[in-house]
Amino acid sequence: MKRVITAAVLIPLVLLLLLKGSFPLVVLATAVVAELATWEYLSIADSRGSRTPRLLVLVAIAVLFAATFFSPSLILPAIGLCSLVLLIVCSFRSPLDRVLPDTAFSVFGLLYIGLALATVPMVWVQEDGPSLVIFLFCIVWTGDIAALYVGRKFGYNKLAPRISPNKSWQGSAASLAGSLVIAAALLALARPLHYPGPFARWLALAVLLNLAAQVGDLVESAMKRGAGVKDSGAMLPGHGGILDRIDALLLAAPVLWYAQWIQQYYQRVSLR
């Protein structure tokens, strides 16, 4: 029940933000989620004996989203600068045997969470961007729900027992099927959403995003299991932590951004 209530509150707020919000508000909301998820990620890292400079990593995440807001061309310089600062600070702050792990954990958090989530506002600001991000979220949410309920009842064949014993091939297939169903439903909505182009292209994109989301879920499960942690946190009743809720999005969102980038690149090339 807690899981259902939390989803019933958050999902309409997210959809309202995507449909009616402004670019600064979308960047700010995504940055807040990234900061909270990064805090949980650093707690997982520190549970294995690391001593990451938490405040500095959170500042680096903020710098990355500030760069996203002002110009995407600033993102790469921002990542480079923040990574060098984190390296220098860890070199002088951490014990010698922890310099490399602490630096690696810190910079990886900047990329794994900060850069991955920065692609959400970058997609949102494109043409038909709100529709694209809603497509992404619905694919991830529906796939997750289908996998959960089908896997619980019919999950006889384990998908990756070493990483996540509760995940099954039946749940994975249900996740893919659910994503295709919601994709078809979204494409049938003429307004307020807009999905131009061939129907098959969007179904193929739904498959790609679903597979990325499932891999993202397994990646976070592997990190938690390696650290001996069950949940990343307890911020969301019935769902665990923020990181537990966005783990699939951390791979699916960059995949959507790259898919859009590749399509736009070939469109530009074909016009020459």
Secondary structure, DSSP 8 states (H G I E B T S, - for coil): -HHHHHHHHHHHHHHHHHHH--HHHHHHHHHHHHHHHHHHHHHHHHTTT----HHHHHHHHHHHHHHHHH-GGGHHHHHHHHHHHHHHHHHHHS-GGGHHHHHHHHHHHIIIIIIHHHHHHHHHTSTTHHHHHHHHHHHHHHHHHHHHHHHHHH--SEEETTTEEEEEHHHHHHHHHHHHHHHHHHHH--SS----S-HHHHHHHHHHHHHHHHHHHHHHHHHHHHHT-S-S--SBTTTB-HHHHHTTHHHHHHHHHHHHHHHHHHHHHHH-
